[in-house]
Amino acid sequence: MTLTGELLIGAADVAATAGTMKALNPATGEVIEPEFAFGGAAEVDRAVRLADEAFDSYSHTGLAERAAFLDLVADKLEAVKDELAERTSLETGLPAAQFEGETGPDQIREVARAFRGQLSASVHAEASDHDTAVELLPILERRTGRIVINNFSMPQEVSHASVHTGPFPATSDSRFTSVGMTAIERFLRPVTYQNFPDELLPESLREANPLHVWRLVDGELTRD
């Protein structure tokens, strides 16, 4: 891993246009090479424009392509993890072993334990990761009702078969669910109309049912 200290804009190194800075090792006070570049308004504008263009392109890619891209990023980081730990140690004054430990399975489990209830969880793992996955799954099971392996959770069509997968009691209590046919109850507030003349009732409640909506009348579902 080689640090140039230059700005990275559009996959290209860009030299400083607004000065530089150097990092200090807080444990020794020594200056750490290289100098890091500052950019001006023009560099910020270009970076934002390129990021916007990249997002538009990325948003039209499929899930498989995105997963492959993230795998590539993970592989690149894995290849330089020891060098990253050493550099981080220099810039923070903390032992490199601490940062090396933050890249392992123990750190993954600690992150999972910090999660609150989630709608779903995705685990991306290869065969060599299965031992770690076995330890991770019980943690995720307590925080979500839907776990996906090597894929991303998909949007759900609202239907009678849809079940909310959030933490209990979301799966059975309509006050806490936003998926499935009973989800609408979460956004309704019941109002009772007592002793009203028919013409003052909402159309859906009038005797003639002018909107022809389904409703319960004396315990029977009808559109009459």
N, C-alpha and C positions, 0 to 999 in steps of 0.2 A: 504494500500500500504506500503510495507516494502522495504526500500533501504538497500542493503547489502554492496554496494560499490565495489563489486567484478565484474570482467569482465563477460560478458555473451557470451559464445561461444558454438555454437551447442546446445542451449537450456539448458546449464549447467553453474553454477557459477564456475569461475576460479579465484583462488587467485592471488594476485599481484606477479609478478616476476621481476619487474623493478622499485620498489618503489611505493609510494602513494602520494596523494595530498588531501587537504581539501579545501572546499569552504568557502568563507567569506561572511557574510551579509554586503553589502556595506553601509547599513544604520546605523549599530551599530559597525561594525568591529569584531563582534563575529565569532568564528569558528563554522561551521555547521557540525554536524556529519551526516553520517559516513565518514571515509576516502575513497577515490576512488582509485582503483587499476590502476597501469600502467602495460602494458604487453610488452614483448620483441618481437624479430623477430619470434620466434617459435609460439607465440600466434597469431601474424599477419598472418603468413603463414597458420596456421590451420583455422583461421576465413575466409580467402580468399578462401581456398580450399572448405570449407563447403558451403560458399555462392555460389561458382561456381556450386557445385553439386545440391544445392537447386534450383538455377535458371534453370538448365537443366530439373529438375523434374517439376518445376512450369510452364515452358514454354509449357509442354505437357498436361496441364490441360485444361478443357473446360471453357467457359465463365461463366457458372452457378457456377462452383466450385470456380472460382476466386472471383466472386461476393459474394459468401457465406463466403469466407475467409476474404474479406474486411469488410463485415458486422460484423464478429466476432471481428476483430481488433477494429472497431468502438465501439462495445458494451463494450469491455474491457476498452477502453479509457474513455467512458462515465461513467463507474462505478467508476472510480478514478479521475474524473475531478476536484472535489473539493480539493482533496489531492494534485493533480498536481499543481493547482493554488496556494495553500498554499506554496508548496515547491519552486515554481518559484518566489513567493513573497520574500521568505527568501533569495534566491540567487541573486535577482536583487534589492531588497530594494523598490520595487514598491508595491502598495496596491494589495492585493489578488483579490479585486473586479474587478480590471482592467482585470485580466486574466480570471476570471469567465465570464466576458462579451465577451471575445474573443472566447468562445465556443458556443455562442448562434446564433440565426438566423440573428441578425444584422451583425455579423462578416461574415457570409456566403454571405450576400448581398454585403458587402464591397469588398470581394474578387472577386465576380462576376463582379462588376463594374470596377475592375482593369484589367479585361481581355481585350485584343485587339481582333480583328476579328479572329474567329476560324472556322475550317472546320466543327466541330460538337461539341455538348456539351451533356454530360450524367448526368442525375439527378437520384440519388438513394434515394428513399423515400418510407416510409410506410404510411399507412392511417393517422397516427398521425402527419405526416409531411406535409400533403396537404396544410394547411394554409400557411406554409412557402414557399412551392412550388409555390403557387398562386402569392406570392410577388416576387419570384425569376424569374419566367418565362418571364415577360416583360423585365427584364434586359438582359436575355440570348437572347431573340428574336432580340435585336439590335446588337448582336455580332456574331450570327451564323444563318445559314439557315437550320440547322438540329438539333433537340433536341430529345434525346432518354431517355425514362423513364425506370429505372431498367434493363438496358442492356448496352452493349458497342456498339459503332458505328461499323458497319461491312465494310470490303473492298467492293468496287463497281466494277462491271464488266463494261468495257468500251463498251458502246452501244449508239444508238441514243436516248434511253430513259434516259440515265444518265444525271444528271444535277449537276453542281458544286454547293456546298452549302455554299461557303464562302461569305464574305461581298460583297455588291454591288461594282463594276459591274460584279463580277465573274460569275453570273448566265447567263449573256447574251453577255459578251465580251470575245472572245477567247484569247485575250492577257493576261487575268488574270485567266484562268481556267486550271486545270490539270486533269479534269474528263470529260468524254464524247467524242464523235466523233470529235468535233471541237477543242479539247485540243491540237491536233497535230499542229494546226496553231500557238500555242504559241511558239513552238520550231523551226519554219520555218522562213527563211529569204528570201523573194522573190528576184530573180535575172532575169533580162531581157536580152535575147540574141537577138541582133539586127543585121540583115543582115548577119547571119552566114550561111556558106555552111552546108549542111545536115550532112556531115561526121564529122564536128567539134562539133555538138550538143551532149548533153548527150543522151544516148540511149532512155530514156523515152520521149524525145522530137523529135526524128527523125520521118520523114514522114512515114516510114514503121512500126513504133512502135514495134521494135524487142522484147521488154520485155512484150508486150501485157498488159500493165497497163491501167486502166481506166483513161480517161482524157477528158477534154472539148476541142472539135474542132469545131470552128465556132458556139459555144453556145450549142453543142450537146454532151452528154456523150457517149463515144464510146471506144471500145478496138481495133478498126481497125487501 
